[in-house]
Amino acid sequence: MPRYAVPLLALCLFTVTFAVNLQAPLYPAYLAASGVGAMAGTLAFAAYVGGLMPTLIFLGGLSDRVGRRGPVACALLLSGAATLLLVLSPGWAELVVARVLLGVGTGLATTAGTAYMTELTGEARSRRAALLVTSATTLGFGGGALATGLSLMAQGPGFAPASFLALLAAVPVLAAACLALPRVAVRRLPLLRRPVFPAGAAPYGLAMALTWASTGVTISVLPLVLEGQGLGGWSGPVIFLALFVGFLCQPLARRLSNPRALALGLWLIPLGFAAMLAGAALPSIPLLLLGTALTSASSYGFTYLAALSEVSALAPGARATAGLFVYAYCGFSVPVIAAGALADGVGVVPAMAAFFIVQLAGVMALLVARRESPRRLRASQESSRMLAAGETNHR
């Protein structure tokens, strides 16, 4: 196996996800240019999931049939096309189309890339492969927003920041390089194969939905909060922090067992969003930064790594990864749309407060359910033993 294969694949995954939030600091500008409100902004943000979910559901197993390299290269080209569209014709409608393209690209890259990384590193090292994928994608999701924020600070307002141009230059080179990666064996499987949901994976999927819902609200709503407070320049750094701290926490998460990492992630998420809500209400940049850091530690640190490594161990392959991301992106989109609709009616901060109440209830319910599951299992096993003993005595 060539030494360049793993770092090149990681770079490709980074680039695809780098494009996803590249335009996030410009959301207020796109909305202002088109004369639309918060609801339209969150719909544009969630359009990403409109492209991603069908890809996960219907094409989650595509790379098992056609190979891993093609879907990853296609994802890179889609990210470039989406970015080019926003450079040539910036506006709300174009943002919606771009987000759909980015969703399709992410769906192809994450399913094919996770399975491919496991094959390149060896299935016995699936936890290391999961760490490489989560690290590359987390840096990508956060790095795009930060790069655009810094570009706008250096260049001033505009719809063609240097970060966009850098991506457009990198995409064709990486797409061509991706085709030089080693081939893997393909199988004669149906082209359209739905995701699988392995037994025991539901708690991890639900936790991903809860934690990624916070990230979705952070990325789509906080730029509007900061713009309203005259702090629009902070959007890029705040969004980057909302993802980068998770990357920093991944080595620690790797040392914990998956159940412990999951439990820690669940406790951190309401603490983080409470701080973020306080920061938006006061307003206070330090509280916003603290809140985004804590939610990042949960979403893209402990929960993300625990969930991806657990599912990869339960059922290696692209379809199981697709199943996990179905959970994650349901949380990433539906609450965001609801928060946007509520924000237009009652304001952004009250909408965030309503989201926090629902999120807290969901976290508590999941923690209680996880605590009760071992008890139910022991009770079931004890009942089975008693029944078996009774049958023996009867005989």
C-alpha atoms as a printed R data frame, in Angstrom:
    type eleno elety resid chain resno       x       y       z
1   ATOM     1    CA   MET     A     1   0.000   0.000   0.000
2   ATOM     2    CA   PRO     A     2   1.571   3.363  -1.032
3   ATOM     3    CA   ARG     A     3   2.472   5.618   1.889
4   ATOM     4    CA   TYR     A     4   0.711   8.580   0.323
5   ATOM     5    CA   ALA     A     5  -2.666   6.829   0.152
6   ATOM     6    CA   VAL     A     6  -3.942   7.544   3.688
7   ATOM     7    CA   PRO     A     7  -2.837  11.225   3.868
8   ATOM     8    CA   LEU     A     8  -4.142  11.883   0.349
9   ATOM     9    CA   LEU     A     9  -7.540  10.399   1.188
10  ATOM    10    CA   ALA     A    10  -7.626  12.439   4.407
11  ATOM    11    CA   LEU     A    11  -6.819  15.596   2.393
12  ATOM    12    CA   CYS     A    12  -9.645  14.831  -0.049
13  ATOM    13    CA   LEU     A    13 -12.127  14.378   2.801
14  ATOM    14    CA   PHE     A    14 -10.881  17.598   4.387
15  ATOM    15    CA   THR     A    15 -11.390  19.516   1.141
16  ATOM    16    CA   VAL     A    16 -14.936  18.240   0.557
17  ATOM    17    CA   THR     A    17 -16.003  19.216   4.065
18  ATOM    18    CA   PHE     A    18 -13.996  22.483   3.897
19  ATOM    19    CA   ALA     A    19 -16.395  23.583   1.157
20  ATOM    20    CA   VAL     A    20 -19.509  22.829   3.222
21  ATOM    21    CA   ASN     A    21 -19.277  25.804   5.603
22  ATOM    22    CA   LEU     A    22 -17.094  27.977   3.393
23  ATOM    23    CA   GLN     A    23 -19.992  30.342   2.736
24  ATOM    24    CA   ALA     A    24 -21.348  30.445   6.332
25  ATOM    25    CA   PRO     A    25 -19.925  33.897   7.269
26  ATOM    26    CA   LEU     A    26 -21.637  35.306   4.161
27  ATOM    27    CA   TYR     A    27 -25.146  34.098   5.111
28  ATOM    28    CA   PRO     A    28 -26.286  37.547   6.319
29  ATOM    29    CA   ALA     A    29 -24.976  39.119   3.099
30  ATOM    30    CA   TYR     A    30 -26.793  36.576   0.899
31  ATOM    31    CA   LEU     A    31 -30.038  37.129   2.826
32  ATOM    32    CA   ALA     A    32 -29.691  40.917   2.684
33  ATOM    33    CA   ALA     A    33 -28.965  40.851  -1.056
34  ATOM    34    CA   SER     A    34 -32.120  38.809  -1.679
35  ATOM    35    CA   GLY     A    35 -34.294  40.592   0.897
36  ATOM    36    CA   VAL     A    36 -35.268  37.467   2.867
37  ATOM    37    CA   GLY     A    37 -35.379  36.644   6.604
38  ATOM    38    CA   ALA     A    38 -34.089  34.115   9.110
39  ATOM    39    CA   MET     A    39 -36.454  31.371   7.980
40  ATOM    40    CA   ALA     A    40 -35.080  31.571   4.434
41  ATOM    41    CA   GLY     A    41 -31.550  31.433   5.822
42  ATOM    42    CA   THR     A    42 -32.187  28.259   7.785
43  ATOM    43    CA   LEU     A    43 -33.958  26.708   4.796
44  ATOM    44    CA   ALA     A    44 -30.883  27.402   2.665
45  ATOM    45    CA   PHE     A    45 -28.697  25.902   5.369
46  ATOM    46    CA   ALA     A    46 -30.898  22.798   5.580
47  ATOM    47    CA   ALA     A    47 -30.960  22.400   1.793
48  ATOM    48    CA   TYR     A    48 -27.585  20.758   2.344
49  ATOM    49    CA   VAL     A    49 -29.407  17.898   4.034
50  ATOM    50    CA   GLY     A    50 -31.875  17.812   1.137
51  ATOM    51    CA   GLY     A    51 -28.974  16.731  -1.057
52  ATOM    52    CA   LEU     A    52 -27.241  14.604   1.536
53  ATOM    53    CA   MET     A    53 -30.103  12.444   2.861
54  ATOM    54    CA   PRO     A    54 -31.191  10.936  -0.489
55  ATOM    55    CA   THR     A    55 -27.520  10.223  -1.198
56  ATOM    56    CA   LEU     A    56 -27.140   8.390   2.114
57  ATOM    57    CA   ILE     A    57 -30.429   6.502   1.773
58  ATOM    58    CA   PHE     A    58 -30.248   5.468  -1.876
59  ATOM    59    CA   LEU     A    59 -26.539   5.642  -2.716
60  ATOM    60    CA   GLY     A    60 -24.965   4.727   0.626
61  ATOM    61    CA   GLY     A    61 -23.647   1.500  -0.881
62  ATOM    62    CA   LEU     A    62 -22.618   2.956  -4.258
63  ATOM    63    CA   SER     A    63 -18.904   2.728  -3.544
64  ATOM    64    CA   ASP     A    64 -19.227  -0.972  -2.660
65  ATOM    65    CA   ARG     A    65 -20.169  -1.583  -6.286
66  ATOM    66    CA   VAL     A    66 -18.199   0.986  -8.296
67  ATOM    67    CA   GLY     A    67 -15.160   1.425  -6.034
68  ATOM    68    CA   ARG     A    68 -14.160   4.117  -3.586
69  ATOM    69    CA   ARG     A    69 -12.110   6.492  -5.740
70  ATOM    70    CA   GLY     A    70 -14.863   7.601  -8.148
71  ATOM    71    CA   PRO     A    71 -17.366   8.766  -5.491
72  ATOM    72    CA   VAL     A    72 -14.646  10.694  -3.611
73  ATOM    73    CA   ALA     A    73 -13.469  12.406  -6.827
74  ATOM    74    CA   CYS     A    74 -17.085  13.214  -7.733
75  ATOM    75    CA   ALA     A    75 -17.605  14.730  -4.281
76  ATOM    76    CA   LEU     A    76 -14.618  17.016  -4.835
77  ATOM    77    CA   LEU     A    77 -15.979  18.206  -8.193
78  ATOM    78    CA   LEU     A    78 -19.421  18.882  -6.688
79  ATOM    79    CA   SER     A    79 -17.855  21.003  -3.941
80  ATOM    80    CA   GLY     A    80 -16.014  23.005  -6.568
81  ATOM    81    CA   ALA     A    81 -19.163  23.472  -8.679
82  ATOM    82    CA   ALA     A    82 -21.135  24.708  -5.661
83  ATOM    83    CA   THR     A    83 -18.444  27.241  -4.760
84  ATOM    84    CA   LEU     A    84 -18.093  28.460  -8.346
85  ATOM    85    CA   LEU     A    85 -21.855  29.038  -8.535
86  ATOM    86    CA   LEU     A    86 -21.732  31.327  -5.492
87  ATOM    87    CA   VAL     A    87 -18.793  33.276  -6.933
88  ATOM    88    CA   LEU     A    88 -20.508  33.818 -10.293
89  ATOM    89    CA   SER     A    89 -24.031  34.467  -8.989
90  ATOM    90    CA   PRO     A    90 -24.290  35.185  -5.262
91  ATOM    91    CA   GLY     A    91 -27.810  35.130  -3.824
92  ATOM    92    CA   TRP     A    92 -30.268  33.164  -1.729
93  ATOM    93    CA   ALA     A    93 -31.565  30.912  -4.547
94  ATOM    94    CA   GLU     A    94 -28.021  30.104  -5.644
95  ATOM    95    CA   LEU     A    95 -27.116  29.372  -2.023
96  ATOM    96    CA   VAL     A    96 -29.909  26.790  -1.873
97  ATOM    97    CA   VAL     A    97 -28.662  25.063  -5.036
98  ATOM    98    CA   ALA     A    98 -25.058  25.165  -3.811
99  ATOM    99    CA   ARG     A    99 -26.033  23.649  -0.471
100 ATOM   100    CA   VAL     A   100 -27.839  20.780  -2.228
101 ATOM   101    CA   LEU     A   101 -24.720  20.058  -4.310
102 ATOM   102    CA   LEU     A   102 -22.562  20.174  -1.185
103 ATOM   103    CA   GLY     A   103 -24.918  17.742   0.513
104 ATOM   104    CA   VAL     A   104 -24.647  15.231  -2.313
105 ATOM   105    CA   GLY     A   105 -20.863  15.561  -2.267
106 ATOM   106    CA   THR     A   106 -20.637  15.064   1.486
107 ATOM   107    CA   GLY     A   107 -22.880  12.007   1.313
108 ATOM   108    CA   LEU     A   108 -20.653  10.417  -1.309
109 ATOM   109    CA   ALA     A   109 -17.408  11.348   0.450
110 ATOM   110    CA   THR     A   110 -18.310  10.306   3.997
111 ATOM   111    CA   THR     A   111 -19.714   6.887   3.111
112 ATOM   112    CA   ALA     A   112 -17.059   5.961   0.556
113 ATOM   113    CA   GLY     A   113 -14.249   7.676   2.467
114 ATOM   114    CA   THR     A   114 -14.944   5.981   5.815
115 ATOM   115    CA   ALA     A   115 -15.084   2.519   4.266
116 ATOM   116    CA   TYR     A   116 -12.012   3.292   2.134
117 ATOM   117    CA   MET     A   117  -9.993   4.522   5.117
118 ATOM   118    CA   THR     A   118 -10.797   1.298   6.984
119 ATOM   119    CA   GLU     A   119  -9.609  -0.728   4.008
120 ATOM   120    CA   LEU     A   120  -6.399   1.280   3.650
121 ATOM   121    CA   THR     A   121  -5.491   1.029   7.349
122 ATOM   122    CA   GLY     A   122  -6.812  -2.511   7.849
123 ATOM   123    CA   GLU     A   123 -10.113  -3.560   9.419
124 ATOM   124    CA   ALA     A   124  -8.277  -4.557  12.625
125 ATOM   125    CA   ARG     A   125  -7.518  -0.837  13.068
126 ATOM   126    CA   SER     A   126 -11.053   0.451  12.464
127 ATOM   127    CA   ARG     A   127 -10.852   2.804  15.485
128 ATOM   128    CA   ARG     A   128  -7.746   4.490  14.019
129 ATOM   129    CA   ALA     A   129  -9.512   4.800  10.673
130 ATOM   130    CA   ALA     A   130 -12.494   6.414  12.405
131 ATOM   131    CA   LEU     A   131 -10.155   8.882  14.135
132 ATOM   132    CA   LEU     A   132  -8.520   9.827  10.825
133 ATOM   133    CA   VAL     A   133 -11.911  10.401   9.175
134 ATOM   134    CA   THR     A   134 -13.361  12.402  12.058
135 ATOM   135    CA   SER     A   135 -10.201  14.518  12.328
136 ATOM   136    CA   ALA     A   136 -10.095  15.332   8.609
137 ATOM   137    CA   THR     A   137 -13.804  16.112   8.331
138 ATOM   138    CA   THR     A   138 -13.978  18.104  11.577
139 ATOM   139    CA   LEU     A   139 -11.058  20.307  10.500
140 ATOM   140    CA   GLY     A   140 -12.734  20.699   7.118
141 ATOM   141    CA   PHE     A   141 -16.173  21.661   8.453
142 ATOM   142    CA   GLY     A   142 -14.637  24.297  10.728
143 ATOM   143    CA   GLY     A   143 -11.743  25.376   8.526
144 ATOM   144    CA   GLY     A   144 -13.913  26.602   5.669
145 ATOM   145    CA   ALA     A   145 -15.823  29.062   7.837
146 ATOM   146    CA   LEU     A   146 -12.624  30.298   9.482
147 ATOM   147    CA   ALA     A   147 -10.854  30.763   6.144
148 ATOM   148    CA   THR     A   148 -13.713  32.840   4.758
149 ATOM   149    CA   GLY     A   149 -13.970  34.879   7.949
150 ATOM   150    CA   LEU     A   150 -10.257  35.702   7.818
151 ATOM   151    CA   SER     A   151 -10.442  36.428   4.095
152 ATOM   152    CA   LEU     A   152 -13.282  38.906   4.615
153 ATOM   153    CA   MET     A   153 -11.368  40.608   7.435
154 ATOM   154    CA   ALA     A   154  -8.330  41.005   5.169
155 ATOM   155    CA   GLN     A   155 -10.115  41.867   1.909
156 ATOM   156    CA   GLY     A   156 -13.247  43.609   3.122
157 ATOM   157    CA   PRO     A   157 -16.837  42.724   2.108
158 ATOM   158    CA   GLY     A   158 -17.320  40.782  -1.106
159 ATOM   159    CA   PHE     A   159 -18.706  37.582  -2.565
160 ATOM   160    CA   ALA     A   160 -15.404  36.185  -3.902
161 ATOM   161    CA   PRO     A   161 -13.097  35.867  -0.893
162 ATOM   162    CA   ALA     A   162  -9.669  34.290  -1.246
163 ATOM   163    CA   SER     A   163 -10.892  31.149   0.517
164 ATOM   164    CA   PHE     A   164 -13.320  30.464  -2.345
165 ATOM   165    CA   LEU     A   165 -10.607  30.960  -4.947
166 ATOM   166    CA   ALA     A   166  -8.187  28.683  -3.097
167 ATOM   167    CA   LEU     A   167 -10.765  25.893  -3.051
168 ATOM   168    CA   LEU     A   168 -11.475  26.306  -6.756
169 ATOM   169    CA   ALA     A   169  -7.749  25.980  -7.489
170 ATOM   170    CA   ALA     A   170  -7.332  22.883  -5.288
171 ATOM   171    CA   VAL     A   171 -10.358  20.839  -6.417
172 ATOM   172    CA   PRO     A   172  -9.247  19.786  -9.941
173 ATOM   173    CA   VAL     A   173  -5.775  18.870  -8.696
174 ATOM   174    CA   LEU     A   174  -7.109  16.719  -5.856
175 ATOM   175    CA   ALA     A   175  -9.802  15.099  -8.029
176 ATOM   176    CA   ALA     A   176  -7.110  13.979 -10.484
177 ATOM   177    CA   ALA     A   177  -4.811  12.829  -7.644
178 ATOM   178    CA   CYS     A   178  -7.668  10.882  -6.084
179 ATOM   179    CA   LEU     A   179  -7.817   8.642  -9.142
180 ATOM   180    CA   ALA     A   180  -4.199   7.617  -8.420
181 ATOM   181    CA   LEU     A   181  -5.211   6.038  -5.116
182 ATOM   182    CA   PRO     A   182  -5.067   2.220  -4.908
183 ATOM   183    CA   ARG     A   183  -8.011   0.239  -6.220
184 ATOM   184    CA   VAL     A   184 -10.038  -1.918  -3.855
185 ATOM   185    CA   ALA     A   185 -12.061  -4.969  -4.727
186 ATOM   186    CA   VAL     A   186 -15.625  -4.235  -5.789
187 ATOM   187    CA   ARG     A   187 -18.567  -6.581  -5.337
188 ATOM   188    CA   ARG     A   188 -21.482  -7.413  -7.592
189 ATOM   189    CA   LEU     A   189 -24.095  -5.754  -5.411
190 ATOM   190    CA   PRO     A   190 -27.238  -3.777  -6.312
191 ATOM   191    CA   LEU     A   191 -26.500  -0.175  -7.218
192 ATOM   192    CA   LEU     A   192 -29.182   1.244  -4.929
193 ATOM   193    CA   ARG     A   193 -28.712  -0.140  -1.421
194 ATOM   194    CA   ARG     A   194 -30.333   1.415   1.606
195 ATOM   195    CA   PRO     A   195 -28.419   2.153   4.818
196 ATOM   196    CA   VAL     A   196 -28.270  -0.460   7.545
197 ATOM   197    CA   PHE     A   197 -28.808   0.198  11.235
198 ATOM   198    CA   PRO     A   198 -26.829  -2.394  13.239
199 ATOM   199    CA   ALA     A   199 -28.272  -3.723  16.488
200 ATOM   200    CA   GLY     A   200 -26.896  -1.704  19.396
201 ATOM   201    CA   ALA     A   201 -26.165   1.395  17.302
202 ATOM   202    CA   ALA     A   202 -29.389   3.320  18.066
203 ATOM   203    CA   PRO     A   203 -28.105   5.135  21.205
204 ATOM   204    CA   TYR     A   204 -25.096   6.378  19.242
205 ATOM   205    CA   GLY     A   205 -27.253   7.514  16.347
206 ATOM   206    CA   LEU     A   206 -29.707   9.347  18.620
207 ATOM   207    CA   ALA     A   207 -26.824  11.015  20.447
208 ATOM   208    CA   MET     A   208 -25.405  12.169  17.114
209 ATOM   209    CA   ALA     A   209 -28.819  13.635  16.219
210 ATOM   210    CA   LEU     A   210 -29.021  15.580  19.499
211 ATOM   211    CA   THR     A   211 -25.480  16.910  19.421
212 ATOM   212    CA   TRP     A   212 -25.393  17.779  15.730
213 ATOM   213    CA   ALA     A   213 -28.667  19.678  16.156
214 ATOM   214    CA   SER     A   214 -26.734  22.114  18.350
215 ATOM   215    CA   THR     A   215 -24.030  22.465  15.717
216 ATOM   216    CA   GLY     A   216 -26.662  23.132  13.051
217 ATOM   217    CA   VAL     A   217 -28.246  25.909  15.102
218 ATOM   218    CA   THR     A   218 -24.791  27.327  15.843
219 ATOM   219    CA   ILE     A   219 -23.746  27.505  12.199
220 ATOM   220    CA   SER     A   220 -27.063  28.767  10.796
221 ATOM   221    CA   VAL     A   221 -28.333  31.096  13.544
222 ATOM   222    CA   LEU     A   222 -25.272  32.526  15.320
223 ATOM   223    CA   PRO     A   223 -24.072  34.512  12.254
224 ATOM   224    CA   LEU     A   224 -27.446  36.289  12.327
225 ATOM   225    CA   VAL     A   225 -27.083  36.954  16.076
226 ATOM   226    CA   LEU     A   226 -23.569  38.347  15.639
227 ATOM   227    CA   GLU     A   227 -24.559  40.448  12.624
228 ATOM   228    CA   GLY     A   228 -27.423  41.962  14.619
229 ATOM   229    CA   GLN     A   229 -24.989  42.877  17.394
230 ATOM   230    CA   GLY     A   230 -22.522  44.458  14.963
231 ATOM   231    CA   LEU     A   231 -20.072  41.573  15.459
232 ATOM   232    CA   GLY     A   232 -20.382  39.899  12.074
233 ATOM   233    CA   GLY     A   233 -16.606  39.584  11.793
234 ATOM   234    CA   TRP     A   234 -16.692  37.011  14.594
235 ATOM   235    CA   SER     A   235 -18.837  34.547  12.606
236 ATOM   236    CA   GLY     A   236 -15.937  32.667  11.044
237 ATOM   237    CA   PRO     A   237 -13.917  32.231  14.260
238 ATOM   238    CA   VAL     A   238 -17.029  31.233  16.254
239 ATOM   239    CA   ILE     A   239 -18.051  28.593  13.706
240 ATOM   240    CA   PHE     A   240 -14.485  27.313  13.511
241 ATOM   241    CA   LEU     A   241 -14.372  27.026  17.292
242 ATOM   242    CA   ALA     A   242 -17.719  25.206  17.208
243 ATOM   243    CA   LEU     A   243 -15.945  22.451  15.289
244 ATOM   244    CA   PHE     A   244 -12.214  22.702  16.033
245 ATOM   245    CA   VAL     A   245 -12.437  22.060  19.781
246 ATOM   246    CA   GLY     A   246 -14.041  18.737  18.903
247 ATOM   247    CA   PHE     A   247 -10.961  17.869  16.884
248 ATOM   248    CA   LEU     A   248  -8.753  18.681  19.880
249 ATOM   249    CA   CYS     A   249 -10.861  16.398  22.084
250 ATOM   250    CA   GLN     A   250 -10.663  13.392  19.766
251 ATOM   251    CA   PRO     A   251  -7.351  12.008  21.148
252 ATOM   252    CA   LEU     A   252  -8.889  12.035  24.643
253 ATOM   253    CA   ALA     A   253 -12.080  10.454  23.317
254 ATOM   254    CA   ARG     A   254  -9.993   7.736  21.715
255 ATOM   255    CA   ARG     A   255  -8.624   6.730  25.149
256 ATOM   256    CA   LEU     A   256 -12.133   6.234  26.533
257 ATOM   257    CA   SER     A   257 -14.423   3.336  25.784
258 ATOM   258    CA   ASN     A   258 -17.185   4.200  23.326
259 ATOM   259    CA   PRO     A   259 -19.960   4.120  25.993
260 ATOM   260    CA   ARG     A   260 -17.998   6.443  28.301
261 ATOM   261    CA   ALA     A   261 -17.164   8.859  25.502
262 ATOM   262    CA   LEU     A   262 -20.835   8.901  24.511
263 ATOM   263    CA   ALA     A   263 -21.992   9.626  28.079
264 ATOM   264    CA   LEU     A   264 -19.508  12.496  28.434
265 ATOM   265    CA   GLY     A   265 -20.631  13.964  25.127
266 ATOM   266    CA   LEU     A   266 -24.272  13.873  26.226
267 ATOM   267    CA   TRP     A   267 -23.527  15.719  29.475
268 ATOM   268    CA   LEU     A   268 -21.507  18.419  27.690
269 ATOM   269    CA   ILE     A   269 -24.083  19.348  25.069
270 ATOM   270    CA   PRO     A   270 -26.706  21.071  27.290
271 ATOM   271    CA   LEU     A   271 -23.971  22.833  29.281
272 ATOM   272    CA   GLY     A   272 -22.514  24.221  26.083
273 ATOM   273    CA   PHE     A   273 -25.790  25.362  24.589
274 ATOM   274    CA   ALA     A   274 -26.830  27.002  27.868
275 ATOM   275    CA   ALA     A   275 -23.632  29.102  27.776
276 ATOM   276    CA   MET     A   276 -24.223  29.922  24.113
277 ATOM   277    CA   LEU     A   277 -27.815  30.978  24.841
278 ATOM   278    CA   ALA     A   278 -26.616  33.237  27.665
279 ATOM   279    CA   GLY     A   279 -23.990  34.726  25.349
280 ATOM   280    CA   ALA     A   280 -26.610  35.529  22.709
281 ATOM   281    CA   ALA     A   281 -29.004  37.052  25.265
282 ATOM   282    CA   LEU     A   282 -26.581  39.326  27.158
283 ATOM   283    CA   PRO     A   283 -24.732  39.661  24.609
284 ATOM   284    CA   SER     A   284 -21.303  38.265  25.534
285 ATOM   285    CA   ILE     A   285 -18.621  37.053  23.141
286 ATOM   286    CA   PRO     A   286 -16.761  35.108  25.899
287 ATOM   287    CA   LEU     A   287 -19.929  33.156  26.753
288 ATOM   288    CA   LEU     A   288 -20.603  32.499  23.065
289 ATOM   289    CA   LEU     A   289 -17.061  31.195  22.637
290 ATOM   290    CA   LEU     A   290 -17.346  29.032  25.758
291 ATOM   291    CA   GLY     A   291 -20.670  27.613  24.613
292 ATOM   292    CA   THR     A   292 -19.473  26.832  21.111
293 ATOM   293    CA   ALA     A   293 -16.330  25.202  22.533
294 ATOM   294    CA   LEU     A   294 -18.337  22.894  24.819
295 ATOM   295    CA   THR     A   295 -20.843  21.925  22.131
296 ATOM   296    CA   SER     A   296 -17.947  21.275  19.774
297 ATOM   297    CA   ALA     A   297 -16.267  18.989  22.317
298 ATOM   298    CA   SER     A   298 -19.483  16.998  22.459
299 ATOM   299    CA   SER     A   299 -20.602  17.026  18.819
300 ATOM   300    CA   TYR     A   300 -17.322  16.565  16.954
301 ATOM   301    CA   GLY     A   301 -15.203  15.154  19.755
302 ATOM   302    CA   PHE     A   302 -16.616  12.554  22.110
303 ATOM   303    CA   THR     A   303 -19.941  11.746  20.436
304 ATOM   304    CA   TYR     A   304 -18.754  11.755  16.810
305 ATOM   305    CA   LEU     A   305 -15.735   9.530  17.384
306 ATOM   306    CA   ALA     A   306 -17.582   7.153  19.725
307 ATOM   307    CA   ALA     A   307 -20.483   6.764  17.303
308 ATOM   308    CA   LEU     A   308 -18.411   6.316  14.159
309 ATOM   309    CA   SER     A   309 -15.982   3.840  15.736
310 ATOM   310    CA   GLU     A   310 -18.815   1.862  17.374
311 ATOM   311    CA   VAL     A   311 -20.794   1.561  14.142
312 ATOM   312    CA   SER     A   312 -17.652   0.691  12.148
313 ATOM   313    CA   ALA     A   313 -16.945  -2.110  14.638
314 ATOM   314    CA   LEU     A   314 -20.547  -3.379  14.666
315 ATOM   315    CA   ALA     A   315 -20.905  -3.461  10.882
316 ATOM   316    CA   PRO     A   316 -17.940  -2.435   8.696
317 ATOM   317    CA   GLY     A   317 -18.906  -0.955   5.340
318 ATOM   318    CA   ALA     A   318 -20.385   2.120   3.712
319 ATOM   319    CA   ARG     A   319 -24.050   1.236   4.363
320 ATOM   320    CA   ALA     A   320 -23.656   1.189   8.156
321 ATOM   321    CA   THR     A   321 -21.885   4.553   8.028
322 ATOM   322    CA   ALA     A   322 -24.748   5.865   5.897
323 ATOM   323    CA   GLY     A   323 -27.205   4.682   8.542
324 ATOM   324    CA   LEU     A   324 -25.360   6.588  11.273
325 ATOM   325    CA   PHE     A   325 -25.346   9.793   9.233
326 ATOM   326    CA   VAL     A   326 -29.089   9.474   8.606
327 ATOM   327    CA   TYR     A   327 -29.519   9.938  12.353
328 ATOM   328    CA   ALA     A   328 -26.948  12.737  12.488
329 ATOM   329    CA   TYR     A   329 -28.338  14.823   9.658
330 ATOM   330    CA   CYS     A   330 -31.957  14.487  10.763
331 ATOM   331    CA   GLY     A   331 -30.772  16.273  13.898
332 ATOM   332    CA   PHE     A   332 -28.679  18.665  11.831
333 ATOM   333    CA   SER     A   333 -31.618  19.883   9.712
334 ATOM   334    CA   VAL     A   334 -35.103  19.528  11.201
335 ATOM   335    CA   PRO     A   335 -34.467  21.534  14.427
336 ATOM   336    CA   VAL     A   336 -32.659  24.206  12.413
337 ATOM   337    CA   ILE     A   337 -35.682  24.770  10.147
338 ATOM   338    CA   ALA     A   338 -37.978  24.887  13.177
339 ATOM   339    CA   ALA     A   339 -35.674  27.382  14.908
340 ATOM   340    CA   GLY     A   340 -35.603  29.582  11.804
341 ATOM   341    CA   ALA     A   341 -39.401  29.627  11.528
342 ATOM   342    CA   LEU     A   342 -39.705  30.471  15.226
343 ATOM   343    CA   ALA     A   343 -37.024  33.158  14.997
344 ATOM   344    CA   ASP     A   344 -39.007  35.081  12.362
345 ATOM   345    CA   GLY     A   345 -42.006  35.092  14.703
346 ATOM   346    CA   VAL     A   346 -40.595  35.665  18.195
347 ATOM   347    CA   GLY     A   347 -36.916  36.532  17.662
348 ATOM   348    CA   VAL     A   348 -33.646  34.629  17.493
349 ATOM   349    CA   VAL     A   349 -32.890  34.401  21.226
350 ATOM   350    CA   PRO     A   350 -36.379  33.102  22.229
351 ATOM   351    CA   ALA     A   351 -36.121  30.558  19.392
352 ATOM   352    CA   MET     A   352 -32.755  29.387  20.757
353 ATOM   353    CA   ALA     A   353 -34.312  29.119  24.246
354 ATOM   354    CA   ALA     A   354 -37.132  26.918  22.918
355 ATOM   355    CA   PHE     A   355 -34.607  24.721  21.149
356 ATOM   356    CA   PHE     A   356 -32.595  24.388  24.365
357 ATOM   357    CA   ILE     A   357 -35.637  23.146  26.318
358 ATOM   358    CA   VAL     A   358 -36.386  20.466  23.707
359 ATOM   359    CA   GLN     A   359 -32.731  19.482  23.484
360 ATOM   360    CA   LEU     A   360 -32.366  19.171  27.268
361 ATOM   361    CA   ALA     A   361 -35.437  16.936  27.445
362 ATOM   362    CA   GLY     A   362 -34.024  14.719  24.702
363 ATOM   363    CA   VAL     A   363 -30.612  14.406  26.368
364 ATOM   364    CA   MET     A   364 -32.138  13.517  29.741
365 ATOM   365    CA   ALA     A   365 -34.417  10.916  28.139
366 ATOM   366    CA   LEU     A   366 -31.498   9.282  26.342
367 ATOM   367    CA   LEU     A   367 -29.329   9.223  29.467
368 ATOM   368    CA   VAL     A   368 -32.153   7.596  31.473
369 ATOM   369    CA   ALA     A   369 -32.785   5.073  28.694
370 ATOM   370    CA   ARG     A   370 -29.085   4.145  28.581
371 ATOM   371    CA   ARG     A   371 -29.020   3.668  32.359
372 ATOM   372    CA   GLU     A   372 -32.121   1.487  32.310
373 ATOM   373    CA   SER     A   373 -30.977  -0.721  29.413
374 ATOM   374    CA   PRO     A   374 -28.414  -2.775  31.415
375 ATOM   375    CA   ARG     A   375 -30.971  -3.249  34.208
376 ATOM   376    CA   ARG     A   376 -33.553  -4.526  31.756
377 ATOM   377    CA   LEU     A   377 -30.990  -6.834  30.211
378 ATOM   378    CA   ARG     A   378 -30.039  -8.243  33.638
379 ATOM   379    CA   ALA     A   379 -33.724  -8.626  34.566
380 ATOM   380    CA   SER     A   380 -34.399 -10.440  31.307
381 ATOM   381    CA   GLN     A   381 -31.431 -12.733  31.850
382 ATOM   382    CA   GLU     A   382 -32.512 -13.446  35.454
383 ATOM   383    CA   SER     A   383 -36.057 -14.194  34.304
384 ATOM   384    CA   SER     A   384 -34.719 -16.578  31.681
385 ATOM   385    CA   ARG     A   385 -32.583 -18.377  34.279
386 ATOM   386    CA   MET     A   386 -35.535 -18.697  36.681
387 ATOM   387    CA   LEU     A   387 -37.749 -20.023  33.912
388 ATOM   388    CA   ALA     A   388 -35.095 -22.545  32.905
389 ATOM   389    CA   ALA     A   389 -34.674 -23.628  36.550
390 ATOM   390    CA   GLY     A   390 -38.429 -24.045  36.947
391 ATOM   391    CA   GLU     A   391 -38.648 -26.214  33.880
392 ATOM   392    CA   THR     A   392 -35.773 -28.358  35.200
393 ATOM   393    CA   ASN     A   393 -37.497 -28.849  38.580
394 ATOM   394    CA   HIS     A   394 -40.788 -29.682  36.889
395 ATOM   395    CA   ARG     A   395 -39.101 -32.394  34.944
